[in-house]
Amino acid sequence: MPARIHPLPLDRGDCESSSLRIFRHFSTAGLREFELIGMQMRLPKGAVLFQEGAPAGSVAVLCEGQVKVQTTSREGKTVIHKIAMPGEVLGLGAVISGGCHEVTAETLQQAIIKNIRRDEFLSFLSRHGEANMHAARVLSEDYKSAFFDVHHLALAPSAIGRLASVLLDLSRNCSSEANPQRFTMALTHEDLANLAGMSRETVTRMLSRLKRERWIQVHGSSMTILARERLLQLVSNQNDLA
C-alpha cells in the first residue's frame, strides 16, 4: 500500500534549476522566477505523487531520488514505463493537455520534489516563450525514449536479452560519473519483471545466473556491471545464457 505523504518543506535552494532537463540553457531571469514558484518537499519511499486517472492538478519536479512511473491494465497487471531520475518533470504532458494522468508515479526511495500547481506552472509558461519550447522538447525526448525502449524490448531475441537491456539502461541512468558501472537499484525483482516483460521467478533465476557468471555484482541495493560487453551481446543475441 502506498505510503501517506507527509511533506516537509525545504529551503528553495535545495532543488537547483540548473540541473533540470526542462531548463537546459534557460535564461537567468527565467531560472530566477522559476525558483520562486511551487513548494519543495521531502517524501518517504512509497509516496504516490499522482494517480492514474486523476485530474492533473500539478507537476512534480524530481530533485532527488527515484520514482517509478507505471500503469495498470484492466486485468490488474502493472506495467512500469520508466524510472524517473533527478531533473525530470513528472506529469508534464497531462498538465499541459488539461486531462487526467495516464500513469501513476510512486517514489522508490526517499525523494525531494518541487510541486507546482497547474495554474501556476501554465502562467509561468505563458510569460516565458522559451519555456514553452523547452517543455515541447522534453515531451519530444520522452516520446522518443519510450519508443526506443519498446523497440529494444520488442526486438530483444530472448528473455535474458530483455533483462540485460533493462540493466544496461539502469546503469546509464542511475550511475554516477565517479563509477559509471555501479548504481543503486531501488527496484524489487517484481519491478524488474514488469520493466522487462517477464515473470518475477524468471528475473530471479536470470539474475542468479548473471551473478554466477560474474557479469554483475550485487551488494544489497547496489549493483555493478562487471561485463558490459557481455550484456550488450545478450541484447543482440550474440551470446545467450537462457
Residue pairs with C-beta under 8 A, 6 or more apart in sequence:
1 46
2 46
2 47
2 48
2 106
3 44
3 45
3 46
3 47
3 48
3 107
4 47
5 41
5 43
5 44
5 47
5 48
6 44
7 39
7 41
7 42
7 43
7 115
8 41
8 42
9 39
9 40
9 41
10 40
10 41
10 42
10 112
11 40
12 35
12 36
12 40
13 35
14 40
14 63
14 64
14 112
15 40
15 61
15 63
15 64
15 112
15 113
15 114
16 63
17 23
17 26
17 31
17 34
17 35
18 31
19 63
19 86
19 87
20 61
20 87
20 89
21 87
21 88
21 89
21 138
21 141
22 89
22 92
22 131
22 134
22 135
22 138
23 30
23 31
23 34
23 131
23 134
24 134
26 34
26 130
26 131
26 134
27 128
27 130
30 128
30 130
30 131
33 124
33 127
33 128
34 124
37 116
37 120
37 121
37 124
38 61
38 114
38 115
38 116
38 117
38 120
38 121
39 114
39 115
39 116
40 63
40 112
40 113
40 114
40 115
41 112
41 113
41 115
42 110
42 111
42 112
43 49
43 65
43 107
43 110
43 111
43 112
43 113
44 107
44 110
45 107
45 108
45 109
45 110
45 186
46 106
46 107
47 106
47 107
47 111
48 104
48 105
48 106
49 60
49 67
49 90
49 91
49 105
49 106
49 107
49 113
50 56
50 57
50 58
50 60
50 90
50 91
50 101
50 104
50 105
51 101
51 104
52 71
52 72
52 101
52 102
52 103
52 104
53 100
53 101
54 100
54 101
55 99
55 100
55 101
56 91
56 94
56 95
56 97
56 98
56 99
56 100
56 101
56 118
57 117
57 118
58 91
58 95
58 115
58 116
58 117
58 118
58 121
59 89
59 90
59 91
59 92
59 95
59 115
59 116
59 118
59 121
60 89
60 90
60 91
60 105
60 113
60 114
60 115
60 116
61 88
61 89
61 90
61 113
61 114
61 115
61 116
62 84
62 85
62 86
62 87
62 88
62 89
62 90
62 111
62 112
62 113
63 86
63 111
63 112
63 113
63 114
64 86
64 111
64 112
65 86
65 107
65 108
65 109
65 110
65 111
65 112
66 83
66 84
66 85
66 107
66 108
66 109
66 111
66 174
66 184
66 186
67 83
67 84
67 88
67 90
67 105
67 106
67 107
67 108
67 111
68 80
68 82
68 83
68 84
68 105
68 106
68 108
68 187
68 191
69 80
69 81
69 82
69 83
69 84
69 90
69 103
69 104
69 105
70 78
70 79
70 80
70 81
70 103
70 104
70 106
70 194
71 78
71 79
71 81
71 102
71 103
71 104
72 78
72 79
72 104
73 79
78 194
79 194
80 191
80 194
80 195
81 103
81 146
82 145
82 146
82 149
83 108
83 170
83 173
83 174
83 187
83 195
84 90
84 105
85 173
85 174
89 135
89 138
90 105
91 101
91 105
92 135
92 138
92 139
92 142
93 102
93 139
93 142
94 100
94 101
94 102
95 118
95 121
95 122
96 122
96 135
96 139
108 186
108 187
108 191
109 184
109 186
116 124
124 131
125 131
125 132
125 135
149 169
152 165
152 235
153 162
153 165
153 166
153 196
153 197
156 162
156 164
156 165
156 235
156 237
157 237
157 240
158 234
158 237
158 240
158 242
159 196
159 198
159 202
159 206
159 242
160 206
160 209
160 234
160 240
160 241
160 242
161 234
161 235
161 236
161 237
161 240
161 242
162 196
162 197
162 198
163 192
163 196
163 198
163 203
163 206
163 207
164 231
164 232
164 234
164 235
165 196
165 235
166 192
166 195
166 196
167 216
167 223
167 225
167 231
168 225
168 228
168 231
168 232
168 235
170 183
170 185
170 187
170 223
171 180
171 181
171 182
171 183
171 223
171 225
171 228
173 183
174 183
174 184
174 185
175 181
175 182
175 183
176 182
176 183
179 224
181 224
181 225
181 226
181 228
182 222
182 223
182 224
182 225
183 222
183 223
184 221
184 222
184 223
185 221
185 222
185 223
186 221
187 195
189 200
189 203
189 204
189 207
190 200
192 200
192 203
192 207
193 199
193 200
193 202
193 203
196 203
206 241
206 242
207 216
207 218
209 241
210 216
210 241
211 217
211 218
213 227
213 230
213 241
214 226
214 227
215 225
215 226
215 227
215 230
215 231
216 223
216 224
216 225
216 226
216 227
216 231
217 223
217 224
217 226
218 224
225 231
230 239
233 239
234 240
234 241
